Amino acid sequence: QVHLVESGGGLVQAGGSLTLHCAASRYVYDMYTWAWYRQAPGKERELVAEITIGGHTNYVDAVKGRFTINYDNLRNTAWLQMNSLRPEDTAVYYCSKREGPFTSWGQGTQVTVSP
């Protein structure tokens, strides 16, 4: 089992920035995809951003141009740089790592953006 530990959430004013970090306890496969999801109160969990081992990225339209996902293979970590934050970005953010048939999840970190 792979454990993912997230950090970096918090309270920020609209227009501010936060960086979320995620560290994995071990590797399982050489091929993997890191992703960040979020879930706002009363809404379903949605994919925010993902990045493959080849560096291909995908972002939900709402965050394009504001968020950047990246990873460090040697340190087995990923992060989500969030700029120009908006109140509608308020949610619990979850890190995930898909390796072969397995998907691991972090415990979630709260991001709150005040107007």
Secondary structure, DSSP 8 states (H G I E B T S, - for coil): ---EEEE--EEEETT--EEEEEEES----SSEEEEEEEE-TTS--EEEEEEETT--EEE-GGGTTTEEEEEETTTTEEEEEE-S--GGG-EEEEEEEEETTEEEE---EEEEEE-
